[in-house]
């Protein structure tokens, strides 16, 4: 049964620091070519406040769909998503817009505006709004936080792939989100740069107390998280708690296999 939409007071759309995420019996289907495909079926996942969780699985397993539903960029057919005190699956369309301003999203493709400098790309989500602070001053501090101090006036084509992703991460932080989601953030990067980007996400989580959910096909990237949720054919295959050792061979071998 599809979740019932309701208007939610604006005060309820401000998740508190250290926001937990609860996903309960989530389902999503798409109709294509006369066929209905179940992208997600009865998915239940809990993400503790301040945790870094990887969602892994083969192509088509539902990783991106799950993040899009948590980010209110798509709507579920059944089930419930709660982020902090916000029931995301109950939000009306207008309240979804307000909610999306309180979370951060990083994509595989950097989606930088080619005519804007790095500083303006970071500030871009705030430009339509009046703020009580200097937008560009905050954008400059975020560029410094992601290691790009001195590159404020650079255009995207003047930056490497890793630098462009750092700009995209800074942009995702401009609204000071308590939940940051990254959909294959290292997919267009070489392995060394990808490892640096994942290390940056972990460090930003530690510094800012955010909850972080990363969708990735890379077991090495997943092993940097606190927990790995593995999807197969739109269902949760299992969950793996990551021990506090760097890239253990047994862990990498386990999360690379997708036999039920």
Beta strands, then each sheet from edge to edge (+ up, - down):
strand 1: 21-32
strand 2: 35-47
strand 3: 52-56
strand 4: 78-83
strand 5: 86-87
strand 6: 103-106
strand 7: 179-183
strand 8: 211-215
strand 9: 227-232
strand 10: 235-241
sheet 1: 2+ 1- 4+ 5-
sheet 2: 6+ 7+ 8+ 3+ 9+ 10-
end
